[in-house]
Amino acid sequence: MLRGAKQKYIYFCEDMGENPGIYARTDDGTYFTLFQGIDGRYADDETIGIAISPGGKRLMAGLQDGGIILELTRDDGGTFDLELVW
């Protein structure tokens, strides 16, 4: 799980569900989907791990069964501004 230092987002990936994905939730409970597998494409896989690039502009996670690494960027070119939360 990763938490945005300034934006108050918690980023996380699903574990053991039917729809693998990367999600975010704000302090007020607003929920966002950044990526989600759909039927026929990654639906039966599992999203694992979250990593952030040193500059904060890329968020990465893996799909366990497919052996795929996802790389997400923001449309506005901004950073994810994350720090690791245990």
Secondary structure as GFF3:
##gff-version 3
##sequence-region A 1 86
A	DSSP	beta_strand	2	4	.	.	.	ID=ss1
A	DSSP	beta_strand	9	13	.	.	.	ID=ss2
A	DSSP	beta_strand	21	26	.	.	.	ID=ss3
A	DSSP	beta_strand	31	36	.	.	.	ID=ss4
A	DSSP	beta_strand	47	52	.	.	.	ID=ss5
A	DSSP	beta_strand	59	63	.	.	.	ID=ss6
A	DSSP	beta_strand	68	72	.	.	.	ID=ss7
A	DSSP	beta_strand	82	84	.	.	.	ID=ss8
###
